[in-house]
Amino acid sequence: MKKKAKKMIVYMGALFVLGMVIICIYHYSLIQKESAILQPNGTLNNVDGQNLHVYQEGAGEDTYIFMAGSGIAAPVYELKGLYRKFSQHHQIAVVDRAGYGYSDVAHDDRGIDTILAQTRQALLQSGLEPPYVLVPHSISGLEAIYWAQKYPEEVKGIIALDIGLPSQYVKHPMGTVDRWMVRGMHLATKLGLHRLLPTQVYNPQVLQMSFLTAQEKEIYQALSFKQFFNEDMQNELLQVYENSLQSEQLKKPQDTPILLIDAIAEENKHSKYTKQNR
């Protein structure tokens, strides 16, 4: 019986490894195939030795800078329904941080000073001069607030969309289990396992909307599969406590107008996260 059990374990292990290899090969073959449709629709700016992508459209007195939340791998497409309304009357730009959208993966620790310096340099190289109105979502709220703290003359205002606050990240740091989960998710995407859970990679509701063309929806999916939870996205989360601590040690941006928009689903209004956020 013991020999049979051992053989069964060996067979199951071999099948598991084989399955992982097949998924990995399948994923990278699709990455190669899908690369044909991934053509940047903005400008690629060489910053610190890597290309950072900036998309811009519209014209007007104010320039609105849209900054994506953590894990939104294709910001230019996912945020289009919102920034397209702004670009009817203003100039807008969508900045792909390193590891996002059409930008290269930086392979660094994603320190807040590095992230902010790269964003500012990419915008200037794209011909966009400050001051800006920042429109951050989620984790990019940390960069926006730090921007207003370090360079208040460059920030005309902030429209904060469900942002994470520096104080929130400091008071409620990521635990050991969460940190290992982040590393595990990164490893899973390197192996291509995220292909099995597409609705966790991109927002399926975006595909139901009319603001993207059929071709853009195809690009949105392909770009999300390519960039989702890469090394930069992993390090951005692992570094969030240290980055927030840097912001908390500075004076709050009291002279910068900030509009806080906090959307809470009915079923989550009494959750731990909601209480932390408020």
ZAZA-481587 format. One line per 5 residues: number of its first residue (from 1); for each residue x, y, z of C-alpha. Coordinates in steps of 0.5 Angstrom, whole numbers. Each point is the difference from the previous one (the first is absolute). Example, Ala and Ser with C-alpha at 12.3 -4.5 7.8 and 13.67 -1.06 7.14 Angstrom:
1 = 25,-9,16  2,7,-2
//
This chain:
1 = 0,0,0  6,5,2  3,-2,-7  -7,2,-4  0,6,4
6 = 7,2,-1  -1,-1,-8  -7,4,0  4,6,3  5,-1,-5
11 = -5,0,-6  -4,6,3  6,4,1  2,-2,-7  -6,2,-3
16 = 0,7,4  7,2,-3  -2,-2,-7  -7,4,1  4,6,2
21 = 5,-1,-5  -5,0,-5  -4,6,2  7,4,1  1,-2,-8
26 = -7,2,-2  1,7,4  6,2,-3  -2,-3,-7  -6,5,0
31 = 4,6,3  5,-1,-6  -7,0,-5  -3,5,4  6,5,-1
36 = -2,1,-7  -6,5,2  4,3,6  2,7,-3  1,6,4
41 = -6,5,-1  4,6,4  7,2,1  6,-5,2  5,4,4
46 = 7,-2,3  0,1,7  6,-3,4  1,-5,-5  -7,-3,-2
51 = -6,2,-4  -6,4,4  -6,1,-4  -4,6,0  -7,0,-4
56 = -3,7,-1  -6,3,-3  -4,6,0  1,8,1  -1,5,5
61 = 3,4,6  0,-5,5  4,-7,-1  -3,-6,4  5,-5,1
66 = -4,-7,1  4,-5,5  -2,-7,0  -1,-4,6  4,-7,2
71 = -1,-5,-5  -3,3,-5  4,-2,-6  -3,4,-6  -1,7,3
76 = -1,3,-7  -6,-5,-1  -3,-1,6  -1,8,2  -2,2,-7
81 = -7,0,2  2,6,5  5,4,-3  -3,0,-6  -6,5,3
86 = 6,4,3  4,1,-7  -7,3,-3  2,6,3  7,-1,3
91 = 7,-3,-1  1,-7,3  6,-4,1  0,-8,2  7,-2,3
96 = 2,-7,0  4,-1,6  6,-5,-1  -3,-7,-1  -7,3,-2
101 = -3,0,-7  5,2,-6  6,2,5  6,-5,2  1,-4,6
106 = 5,4,4  2,-6,5  1,5,6  -3,0,7  -5,6,-2
111 = 2,5,5  -5,6,0  6,5,-2  2,-5,-6  -8,0,-2
116 = -1,7,0  6,2,-3  -1,-4,-6  -7,2,-1  2,7,0
121 = 5,-1,-5  -4,-4,-4  -5,6,0  5,5,-2  3,-4,-6
126 = -7,-1,-2  -1,8,-1  -4,1,6  2,5,5  -3,1,7
131 = -4,2,4  -5,-6,-1  -6,-3,3  1,-7,3  -5,-5,-1
136 = 3,-6,4  -4,-6,1  2,-5,6  7,-1,2  2,6,-5
141 = -3,4,5  6,0,4  4,2,-6  -5,6,-1  1,2,7
146 = 7,0,1  1,4,-7  -4,5,4  4,0,6  7,0,-4
151 = -2,5,-6  -7,4,2  1,5,-6  0,-6,-5  -7,-3,3
156 = -6,5,-1  -5,-5,3  -1,-7,1  -7,-4,-2  1,-7,5
161 = -4,-6,-3  0,-5,6  7,1,2  4,-3,5  3,5,5
166 = 7,0,3  -3,0,7  -4,-6,-2  6,-4,-3  4,2,6
171 = -5,-2,6  -2,-6,-4  6,-3,-3  0,-6,-4  1,-7,4
176 = 5,-5,-1  -5,-5,-3  -3,6,-5  8,1,-2  1,-7,-2
181 = -7,0,-3  2,6,-4  7,-4,-2  -4,-6,-2  -5,3,-4
186 = 6,3,-4  3,-7,-1  -7,-2,-2  0,5,-6  7,-2,-2
191 = -2,-7,-1  -6,2,-4  -5,-2,5  -4,6,0  -2,-2,-7
196 = -5,-5,4  -3,6,3  -1,6,-5  -6,4,4  6,1,6
201 = 5,2,-6  -5,6,-3  -7,3,2  -5,-4,-4  -5,6,0
206 = 5,4,-4  -1,-5,-6  -8,1,1  1,8,-1  0,4,-6
211 = 6,4,1  4,-5,-3  0,-2,-7  0,-8,-2  8,1,-1
216 = 1,4,6  -3,-6,4  4,-5,-3  6,5,2  -2,1,7
221 = 0,-8,1  6,-1,-3  4,5,4  -3,-2,6  2,-7,-1
226 = 7,3,-1  1,5,5  -4,-3,6  3,-1,7  7,1,-3
231 = 6,1,4  -1,8,1  -7,-1,2  2,-5,5  6,5,3
236 = -5,6,0  -4,-4,5  5,-3,4  3,7,0  -6,4,2
241 = 1,0,8  7,4,-1  -3,4,-6  -6,2,5  5,2,6
246 = 4,4,-5  -6,4,-1  -3,0,7  7,3,2  -2,7,-4
251 = -5,5,1  -6,-1,-3  -2,3,-6  -5,5,3  0,5,-6
256 = -1,-5,-5  -8,0,-2  -2,-8,1  -6,-3,-2  -1,-7,3
261 = -5,-4,-3  -1,-7,4  -5,-5,-3  -2,-5,4  -4,-6,-2
266 = -6,-1,5  2,-7,2  7,3,2  -3,6,4  2,-3,7
271 = 6,-4,-2  7,1,3  3,3,-6  -6,5,0  1,2,7
276 = 8,1,-2  -2,4,-6  -4,5,4
//
